[in-house]
Amino acid sequence: MLHLILASQSPARTKLLAEAGIRHTVLVSDVDEAAVQERYGVTDPHDTALLLARAKAEAVASLPEAEGALVLGCDSVFEFDGEAHGKPYTADVARDRMLRMSGSAGVLHTGHWLVDCRDTDDDAGGGRGSGATLGAVASAEVSFLDMAPEEIDAYIATGEPLHCAGSFTIDGLGGAFIRKVDGDPHAVVGLSVSTLRGLLAAANVRITDLWPPR
């Protein structure tokens, strides 16, 4: 049976996969994102999202637990005013960003990287492996409503935006402040199912093969 491993600790990503009927397990990488960016010197938000997704996928793919599996790494970076924004982590950073984002728009880039760890000669458990290691980025423009400082403070007090790229979510409390999304809304959640479908196809796997048996 095919085995997909999600190399991410994001509850939103695993929830999205579960709701899309995609069987998977979670194995979190220990990638130091800041160290990866410093090593490669990537500053473009689009490329940064892909680089970090690849680092996570390849870190998990190197583990014994990944043998015979398909490993998916994901990472999101918010591009605003030409700058790349990851997780704010602190209330002060989140507040500064959200005050700037109020009534404006930015682009959320979500990088995806798939590593096929199945045996390329014979993998009776999940079909012959392709040896594929490839990625893609799904992007969407997010337009925000005007947000009062009091609303921003109340949102930050919930803790939700502190660990989200760009300091917001679309599938949680932050959805109240989003006017519209141009592009794949799943990319804003943190994982584009249609992009995953394309990556799987390149590895000779149908996404329907990961649906529960009926």
Buried (B, 14 or more C-beta within 10 A) or exposed (E): EBBBBBBBEBEBBBBBBEEBEBBBEBBEBEBEBEEBBEEEEBEEBBBBBBBBBBBBBBBBBEBEBBEBBBBBBBBBBBBBEEEBBBBBEEBEBBBBBBEBBBEEBBBBBBBBBBBBBBBEEEBEEBBBBBEBBBBBBBBBBBBBEEBEEEBBEEBBEEEBBBBBBBBBBBBBBBEEBBEEBEBBBBBBBBBBBEBBBBBBEEBEBEBEBBEEEE
